[in-house]
Amino acid sequence: MTLVLVVGPSGAGKDSLIRGAREFFAPAGEINFVRRYITRPPDGSEDNYYLDETAFIQLEKSRFYAATWQAHGNRYGIARHALESAAAAVSLCSISRGAIAEFEMGYRDVVTILVTTQPAILRQRLLLRGRESCGEIEGRLARAAAPLRARQLIEFDNSADYQSSLASFTRLLAQIGRRVREGVRCG
């Protein structure tokens, strides 16, 4: 199995790309789109499992998760069984950049896709979302510019219009899937 980790700053459009790719690949079942467990209710653009803090910690203690992380006062996790029991040769999940190393320690073939966008576009998206103060937005922009370390890193610029970006993203995922089917290790 090849594990594809999708990372990037909040507002870069990860959830929209993943949702569009899920619809594109759904008929063939080529990609296992893994849902996260989160200690906050998902917003309208996400497809996650919501757990309260107590339930999340109980599952964490029982080694239910392949990896966990904390961000912005919430806990996130990816269920081990969701990765290891999948019939698809490619499993894709949206994670925090801070969890990459944990996945790379646990899985041999890991590809990380860093979804980026031009800073001005990212600022505008965050302002339109209306969840953060101006100071929090500036902090997010600074973190977005920080370098990222991963064994196999692919940068994906999501600054174009949605349809163009989605077409490029699905082509990228199809290319990864072809390499896996041909027996070429991606990472």
Secondary structure by P-SEA (a helix, b strand, c coil): cbbbbbbbcccccaaaaaaaaaaaacccccccbbbbbbccccccccbbbbbcaaaaaaaaaacccccccccccbbbbbbccccccccccbbbbbbcccaaaaaaacccbbbbbbbbccaaaaaaaaaaaccccaaaaaaaaaaaaccccccbbbbbbccccaaaaaaaaaaaaaaaaaaaaaccccc
